[in-house]
Amino acid sequence: MSQRILVLFNLKDGVSRDDYEAWAKETDIPGVNGLGSVDRFEVFRSEGMLFSDDPAPYEYFEILDINDMDKFGEEAGTEKMAAIAATFQGEMAKDIAFINTSPVK
């Protein structure tokens, strides 16, 4: 059974959308999608609240579909993925929430 993880976050002060999205397209998305434990990884930009002019509480969110959590833990600990995570958490994102999910059946 696969596991879906949602990641909600905002950009750190001084990080532009263009800079973050360029890094995500060039490094984060291909790096995470290259893991054997990941079936699919996507990054989404929030466009606002439905039927409202209010901004969304998070600027971005990610969806990770994981096919093997043990393997994902091993792969996340590699030097390459540690560097990607360090850039994401240390330089790009703030207010990060990693949410494990399961379907309602």
HELIX and SHEET records of a PDB file:
HELIX    1   1 ARG A   17  TRP A   23  1                                   7    
HELIX    2   2 ALA A   24  ASP A   28  3                                   5    
HELIX    3   3 ILE A   29  ASN A   33  1                                   5    
HELIX    4   4 MET A   69  ALA A   76  1                                   8    
HELIX    5   5 GLU A   79  THR A   87  1                                   9    
HELIX    6   6 PHE A   88  MET A   92  3                                   5    
SHEET    1   A 4 VAL A  38  ARG A  45  0                                        
SHEET    2   A 4 TYR A  60  ILE A  66 -1                                        
SHEET    3   A 4 GLN A   3  LEU A  11 -1                                        
SHEET    4   A 4 ALA A  93  THR A 101 -1                                        
END                                                                             
